[in-house]
Amino acid sequence: MIAIRMAIYSLAMIVLLFLTIILLPETLKINVNISIGLFVLIVTIFLKVSNNKWWVNIVSAVLGLVGFMVLIVLLSP
């Protein structure tokens, strides 16, 4: 059950990172600093509202960052 929660939160962070770091600045011409601040705000609210233990949130955040890096490597030309 905990592994499923970590996977869901990791996937959500991968999508949020992709949207805020890559998609928003290139398509809507939003400043990168505003986009990063938006990501931090959304993830902070996301993790505060969750009823997980602290280590589940940290592991899912690390897995989300690693998954985002893998996504960048796979999608880069």
N, C-alpha and C positions, 0 to 999 in steps of 0.2 A: 504494500500500500504506500509506503514512504517512497519507494523507487518510482512509482507512477506519479506521485506528486512532484518529485524532483524533476522528472522528465517533462511534465507539463509546464512547470515554472521555467525550466531551461529553454524549452521551445518558445515560450512567450517572450523571454528575454532576447532570444535570437531574432525574433520578428521585430521587437521594439528597437533593437540595435540597428537592424537593417533599415527600418523605416526612418529612424531619426538621424543616423549617421550618413547613409548613402542616398536614400530616396528623397527625403525632404530638401536637402540643400541643392540637389541637382535638378529636381523637377519644379519645385515651387520657389526656388532662389531664396531660401531662408538662410540666414547667417548660421554658420556651423556652431558658434557659441550658444546661440539661442536653441538650436537643435539639441545640443548636448545637455543644456539645462533642462529642456523638456524631458529628455530621457531620464535624467537623474530624478526629476520630480515624479514622473510616472512610476519608476521602479521603487522609489521610496514609499509611495502610497501603496503600491502593489505588495511590497513586503511587510509593511506595517499592518495591513488589513488581513494578511494571511494568518492562519492559526497554526503555523508550523513552528517547530523548534528552531532555535537560532542556527544550528549547524545545518539543518535542511536548507535554509535560505542561503547560507554561504556556499554550500556545495552546489546548489542550483545556479547561483550567480557565476561561480567558476565554470561550471559546465556550459552555461550560456555563452560566456566569453570565448571558451574554447570552440564551441560550435560555430560562433560567429566568425572566428578566425578561419576555420575550415571552410565555411561558406565563401569567405572572401577569396581564399586560395582557389577554390573550385570555379568561381565565377570570373576571376580576373583573366584577361586575355593574354 
